[in-house]
Amino acid sequence: MKLCVILVVVCLTLSGFSNETDKAAAKIDSFINDALAKENLSANQPMTDEQFLRRAYLDVIGRIPTYREYQTFMKSRDRQKLIDKLFESDGYTSNHYNYWLDALRAHGHMKHVSGRNYLHFIKKSVHENKPYDKFVHELINANGQALKEGNGPIGYYMRDQRMPLDSLSNTMQLFLATSMVCAQCHDHPYKKWTQMDFYKLAAFNNGIYYPTQELSKEASKEVKEYAKSIGVDRDKANIKYQTHLYDGIYNSGVGKINLPSDYDYEDGKPNELIEAGVPFGDPVHINYESSNGAPTYNFTIGKAKKKSSLKDVNSRKALADWMTSPNNPMFTKTIVNRLWNRIMGYPIAGKMLDMKSSDMGAVPELTQYLIDYMKEIKYDQKKFMKTIVKTKLYQRTGTIEASGKNHLFTGPVSQRLKSEKIHDSLGSLKSFGVDKKLKPADVNLHTYIFNELSKRNVKERREFSMKYMKSNEKHLLPIFHKDHPQAAAVYDGKISLRASETKSPSREGTLLHTFGASSREVIDDTLRDATIPQALRLMNDFNTLKLYRLAFYKDVEKAADLASKITIIYQAVLVRTPSETELSLMTAHVESIGQQTGLDEVLWALVNSSEFKFNL
């Protein structure tokens, strides 16, 4: 009886979710249709089921469907069911995780400290579909030890440690699409931002302390005493991760900052101490007499002596509150613009990293509706993107080229695939279980190491390190597996077929790097332009692109005739049935050189085609 009640509740919940997104999708279509009618323009033709299948897989989970998935969908052709399935899959987590890694410039290894806990936080947030405003708030207001479980967000500041002004510039561009880079050094020559505006914002983050490679006073004393007892130099007694136990972000912000010594404007004096302030939106008031709930720690950081008498007033929390507020005129519009661009291939309201408050795109009413809708659904990224995918607009054939700042959408904009999607689409050809080796979002080897070392004194930490870690963390696996057997295959180094499980950022020489994967040095630094090395990479990969190496080989082998074999290759690689002309040409070619070599060449030609590398 209880089970039946639970099932009914689940069904009603899903039904309500579906109705909400369906209604919103219809509203979006109505805005677009009215705008097209006013301009005497026609929408693009509706996609075929094959076209929709390929685009939905690429946009939602970041790869083409496997041949098995192609067969399954083509039997039902149920688009709504497919959309629901894709957005609830592990592939969605993998794809959207890749997106935020690029936007946040996230590294697996940062200066002196691992970034794995940071990456883990991003992946887990995507997997849990954490509300976007909460996600950003946690990043801006992060505090504590870098490797401690739950402290992943501090990787956002560790990424730019000791470069607080550059970090602020990136923060304003990424989350508020506001470029204030010039104002870091002088009043902006073309925009309203002044150097005073910039430094008032910088005051919120002033006072951050990064105890990189420094021990707490207690631990430092402990190491020194242990070194003396075993007759070695203090540095030689130190062990891997000993210092990293205390790496992190400390001090919550003093809310004040000194202007630069060369400040040369009438609104301030060189070295003048100014208070924090915001350039737009609701004003922020900080009580400088109170700690305002600033976090405290149960240990003392060595060498963390304050350089001034300014005290923590939790000003970074005040910044996070202002930044993520629904009343902030740029916060919601920025994420709406980002996610629309992510699905439709082009921004709806303006430049991704430099948008004016007045920018509302070709259909201002639609942009405003999307802003209101994002607030209404409480910053649910998954629901927002799912709504777009459900529109008739999205399910139309692609527009080859967007028409500038105020582009009026007649369908999604076609674009070259990002490197991760090319990499993962090749994985779809190689295995029907391409997503089965995705690393569990709730398992993190580095926080496990932190937890183990935190329990031990210096001597025990050294013994632990020598026994298990040595020079490679893989030595930890035997004991790690006892607690997390489901992660064993991943951490053993059995490489998954998805880009999200590889090194972050990608290493030079890899396919990901060749096809323009982000260096993670600049926001959204992915390159989409075709290059000669890319062409050579796939053209010379003929030995790898052999039918017998791919998952659907047996289907080709069992096919009754040559035309059917070629058709299967087309359906697996390009996710469509070949035209009569294509089938005739390919059949003639295979017959002229022999079936085994000929079919391999058909496969090779399709993978090297522009159609395979584009989201059309």
N, C-alpha and C positions, 0 to 999 in steps of 0.2 A: 504494500500500500504506500509506504513512504517513498519507495523508488518511483512509483507512478507519479506521485505529487512532485518529486524533484524533476522528473522528465517534463512534466507539464509546465513547471516554472521556467525551465531552461528553454523550452520551445517558445513560450510567450515572450521571454527576454529577447531571443534571437529574432522573433517576428517583429517586436517593437523596434529593434535595431535596424532591421531591414526596411521597415516602413519609413523610419526617420531618414535613412540615407536615400531611399527611393524618392521621397517627397523633395528632398533637397536637390537631388540630381535633376528632377523635372523642373525645379525652379531655375537652376542654372541654365538648362536648355531654353527655357522661355526668355531669359534675358538675352542669350545669344541670338535666338531666332528673331527677336524684335529688333536687335541692333543690325543684323544682316538685312532684314527687310527695309529698314530705313536707308541703308546704303545700296539697295538693289543688288545685293550679293546673294549667292547661293552657297549652301553648305556643301562640303565634299560628299561623295557617295558613301553609303554605309559600307563598313568592312564586311568581307566574307567571314565565315566562321573560322577558316584557317588563318586569315589575317588577324582576327581578334585573338585567337589562341596564342599566336606568336607574340603579339604586342603585350598582351596581359602577362604572360610569363616573364618577358623581359623587364617590364616596368615594375611588376610586383615582387617577383622573387629573383630577378637578375640573371636569368638564363633562358634558353629556349627549352621547350618541353622535350622529354625523351620520346622515343618512338612509341613506347607503351602508353605514355600520357597522351600523345597525339591520338592513338587508336581509341583510348577510353573516351576522350572528349568528343570525337567525331561520331561516336555511337549515339550520344545523348544530345550534343550541341546545346547544352543547357548553360548559357553564359552566366546567369545569376549564381548557379551552383558552383561554377568554376571560380568566380570572383570570391565567394565565401571561403572556398577551400584554399585558395592561394594566400589570402590575407591571414589565415590562421595557421599557416605552415611554418616550419623552421626555415624554409627558404626565404620567407619574408624577413625574418630576423637577420639572416645572413646579408641580404641585399641592403636593407635599411641601415644596418650596422656599418657596412662599407661606406654608405653615404655620409654618415656622421663622423666616421674616421677622417674622411677628406675635409669636411667642413671644419672640424675641430683641430685639424693638423696633428692628430694623435700619433704618438710614437710608442712602440713597444719598449724602447729603451731610451731614457732621457739622461741628462747629465748626472752621473753618479748614482742614479737610482732607476730601478725597473719601472716601466710604464704599464706593466701587465695589469696591475690592479685598476688603473685608469681605463684600459681597454675593456676589462671585465665589467666595470661599471656601465660603460656605454652599451655593451652588448646586452647586459641584464636589463637596462632601462628600456631598450628597444623590445626585448622579449616580453617584458611585463607591460608594454605599451604605457609607460609612465607618462602622465600629462606633461606636455611640452613646457608649460610654465614652471612646473615643479622641477623638471630636469635642469632647466637653465638656472633656477634659483639655487639648486644644490651645487652647481658648478661655481657660481659667483661667490657663494657664501661658504666655500669649503674650508675646513680646518683640520689639523691633526696629523697623525703619523701616516706616511705615504702607503705603507704596506699593510696597515691594519685593516681587517675586514670591515667593509662599509665605508671606508675612507677614499674610495676610488676617485671621487670628484676632484680631489686636490691635484690630480694630474693636470687639470686645466691650468693651474698656476705654475706647477712644476715644469710644464712645457716651455714656459718663458721665464724661468726663474732668474732673478736678478735683472730682469728687463721689464719693470712694471709699466713704464710708459708705452712701450711697444705692445705689451699685453692689453692695455686699455684700448689702444687703437684697434686691435683685432676684435676685441669684445664689442665695441661700438659698431663695427662693420658687420660682424657676423650676426648679432642678435637684434640690431636696430637699423641695419642697412644705412648707417650714417658714417661717412668717411670724414674723420677729423685728423688725418695723418699730418697734414700741413700745419695745423694749429698746434702741433707739438712743439714747433720751433718759432712760429710767427702767426699773426692773424692770417686767416685764409684769404688769398687775393680775390677769389671769385664767389665765395660763399659767406654766410653770416658768422661762421665759427671764428672765435678769437682765441688767442693763446690763453687768455684768462679763463674762458670756457673749458678749455682742455685741462688746465691745472686744477680747476675746481672739481672736475670729475676725478682727476688723479688723486685728489685728497682722500677720497673714499677708501682707496686701496693702500694708501700710504701706511707704513709701519709693518708690512708683512715681513716675516723673518723666515729665512730658509736655512736651517741648520745642516747644510749639506756636509756630509762626512765629519760631523762633529758628534761626540757622545754627550749624554747627559752627565751632570757632575757626578751622580752616583755611579753610573757605568764606567766613567773615566777612572774614577778611583778604584773600582773593582778590577779593571783591566790592569792598572798599574801594579796593584798588589799581587795579582796572579802572575804577572810577568816576573816580578821579583822572586816569587816562590819557586818558579821553575828555571830561574837564572837566564832569562832572555830579555832582549830589548822590548820595550813596551809595544812598538810597532809590530814586532814579530809575533807577539802574543795575540794581536788582533786577528779576527777571522772574518771570512766572508759573511756579510749581512750584519755583523756586529754593529757597525756604525749605522747601517741602513735602518735599524730598528727605530731610529729617531729622526730620520729624514722626513720632511713634510712641510706643512704650512702652519706657521704659528703667528699669533697676534691678529686680531680681527679688524684692524684698521683704526687709525687715530683721528680720521676725519679732518685733518689739517695738513698743509704742506707748504713748503717755502717756494716762492717763485724763483726761477733761475737767476743766477747772478748777473746775466746780461739782459734781463727783462727791460724793455724799452718802450712801454706804452703808458699813457697817462692814468689808466685805471689801477695801477699798482706800482710798487717800487721793487728794485732788485732785492732778492732774498726775503721779501716780506712774507710773513706767515699768514696764509689765507685759509678760510674754512671751506668745506665741501659744498658744492652746489650743482644743480643740473641745468642743462641748456634749454630744455623744453619739458612739457608735461607738468604734472603737479609738483610744486616745490617740496623739497625734503628738509625736514627740521631734525637736527641731532641735539640731544641733550648732552652737552660736554661735561656736565657735572656727574654724570652716571656712567656705569659700565654698560648699561643697556643690555645686560644679559650676555656679555662677552664670555666665551668659553674659557675654562681654566683647565690645567693639566696636573696630573698626579706625580709629575717629575719636573726637575729643573733642567732647562737646556743649557749646556755649557756654552760659554762665550756669548750668551744672549743678552749682553748688557745693553740697555737702552742708550741710544746716542743723544736723547733729549729727554725732557721731563714730560713729554706728551704721553698720555695714557690711552689704552684701548677703550674705544667707545662703541665697538661693534658697528663701525660705519660701513663695512662691506655688506652686512645684512641690510642696511638701509639702502644701499645701492641696488642689491638684488630685489628688494621689495619694489623700488621705483621702476627698475628695468622691466620686471615681469608683470607689472600691474596692467589689468585690462584698460585702465585709463591712459596708459602710455600710448601716445598716438602712433608710434612706430613699431612697437613690439609685435602686436598681432598681425599688422599688415605685412611685416617682414616674413613671418613664418608662412602666412598665406601665399605670399609671392614665391617663396622657396618651394613649397610643396606643389603648388600649381605648375611651376617650372619643372619640377621633378617628374610629374606625370604627363604633362602636356607638351614638354619639350621647349617651352619658352615662357619667360615671366609674364605675369598678367598686369603688373602695376609699375614696373620700372626696373632699373638695374638692381641686381641682387645685392651688391655691396655698397651702393651709392644711390639711394633713392630719396627724392624730395618728399616732404610731407604732403605736397600738393599732387604728387603723381598718383593717378588712379586708373591709368590705362585707357583703352579704347571704349570700355563699357564701365564707367564709374559706378553705376548702380549695381553691377555684378560684383565688382571689387568690394563695395561696401557690404553687400549681402554676404560675401564669403568671410569678411572680417567679423560680422555679427554672428555668423554660423559657427566660426571657430570658437568664439567666446561661449556660445550656447552649448556646444558639445564639450566644453571644458578642456580645450586644447588637446583633444584626442587626435593624434597624427594619423593613426590607422583609419579611423572613421572618416576623417577628412579626405584622405586619398582614395578610400573605397568609394566615397560619394562621387568623386570625379570620374573614376573608372566606370561607374554605373551610368554616366550620362550618355545620351545619344551623340553628343559632340565628341566625346572620347572614342566612341565606337564608329567613327568615320575614317575614311582613308586619310593618310597623312598629307600635310602641306609641305612641299619641298623646301620652301624658303620663307622665313618670317619677314614681315614688312616693317621693321623698325620699332621705335619706342611704343607707339600705340597700335600694336598689331591686333587686328580683329580676327579672332579664331574662326576658321571654317572647318577645322579638324585639328588633331594633334600635329605638332611640327616634327617632321622626320629628322633624325640626327644619327650621326655615327655612334656606334656603341662604345661605352667606356671599356677600358682594358679588362676590368673585372668581369664584365658581361661576356666579352669574347672568351676569356679564360674559362668561365663557368659553362658557357655554351659548348665548348669543346669537351668539357667534362660530361655534359648531357649525352654526347655521342659515345663516350667511352663506357658509361655505366648507367644502368637503370636505377641504381641506388645512389645517385650522385649526392643526395642530401643526407644520407644515413650516417656519415662520419662527422657531421657538424658537432663541434665541441659543445657540451652542455653549458647553457648560460649560467647555471648555478654552481659551477665548479671552477675554482681558481687555485692553481698550484702555488702561486706566490703568496697568497694570504695564508695558505697552509704552512708554508715555510715560516712566515712571520709568527703564526700562532705557536709553532713548535719551538722556535727560538725564544719567544717571550716567556716560556715556562721555565727556562733554564738559566743557571748562573753562567759566568764567563767560562769556567772550566768545562761545564756540560755543553755549552754552545760550541766550544772548540772541538770537543770530542764528537759531537753531532755532525759538525762540518766535515771533519776528517773521515768519518765513517760513511756518510751518505752523500755529501755534496761534492767534495773534492773540487775539481775544476769544471764540473758539468752538473747541472741540476738533475739530469736524468738518473743520477745515482740515488735520488730521493724516491724514485718510482716504486721500488719494492714495498716501502712502508706506505706510500701515498695510495697505492692500489688497494690496500686493505680497507681504507675508508671510502675510496671512490673508484670501485672497479669499472663503472660505466665509462670513466674517462681514460682508462688504461690505453686503449688503442690510439687515442689522439696524442697523449703525452709520450707514448713510446716512439713517436716519430713516424708512424704510419700516416703518411700525408693524405689529408682529405682532398677531394676534388674541387672544393670551393675556395675561392680567393680569400674569403674572410678568415680562413684557418692558416694562412701563410704568414710569413714575416711582415711586420708592419713598421715602416713602409716596405715595399717590395725591394728585393735585392737587385743590383745591376746584373744584367744578363738573363734575367727571367723573362718569360713571355709577358708577364704583367708590366714589367719595366719597359720592355720594348714597345708595347702598345700604349704607353703614356700614363701609367699609373702615377698618382700624385706623389710628389716628393715629401709632402706634408710640411713644406716650408711656408707655403702661402695658402690661404683659404681657397678651397675648391680648385686645387691646382692640377686637376686632371687635364691631360692633353688629348684632344679628339682628332687632330689633324693627321692625315695619312702621311707616312714617311717611307722612304726606301727600305730601311731596316725592317719595318713591319712586313712589307711585301716579301722581302727575302726570307724572313723568319718562317712564314707559312709555305711559301713556294718551295723552300728547301726542306720542308718537313714531310716529304713524300713518304719516307719509310714509316713514320709514325701514323700517318693517315692511310692505313691499310684496313680494308674491310674486316679482315679476320681479327683485328685488334679491338673492334668496336662492339657495343652491346647488341646492336640489331643485326649483327652478321648472320645469325641463325635464321632470322626472318627472311633475309635476302636469299640465303642458301635454299630455303624451303619453297620459295616462290616458284610457281609453275612455269613461267616463261620469262624471257629477257625483259620484255616491257614491264612486267610486274616487279622485277628486281630493280630496274631503274626508278620506277615509281616509288618504291620503298625508300631508296636513297634520297630522293627529292623530299619526301615527307619527313624523313628523319633530320635532314640537314637544313632545308629551307622552310619546313613546316607547311608545305603545299604540294599539290599534285602538279606534275609537269604539264605544260601545254602540249597540244598535238605536235606542234613544230619542234619543240624541245625534245619530245620523246622520239620523234622520227630521226632527228640529228644524232642524238645520243645512241640510239639503237644501231644506226649505221656505223658510227665510230667504233662501238664495242665489237660489232661483228667483223670489222676490218682488221682488228689487232688481237682478237681473242678475248673471251669473257673475263678471265681472272684479272688480267692487266687492264682491260677496258673498264671494268666496273670500278677498280681502284682509281683510275683516271677521272671517272665521272665524279666520284666522291671528292677527290683532290680539287677538281675544278670548281665544284660548288662551295667548298669551304673557302677557297681563295676568291670567290666572287664578292662584288660589292654588296650584293643582296644579303649575304651572310653577316657582313660587318655593319649593317645599318638597321635601325629600327624605323621601318618605312610606314 
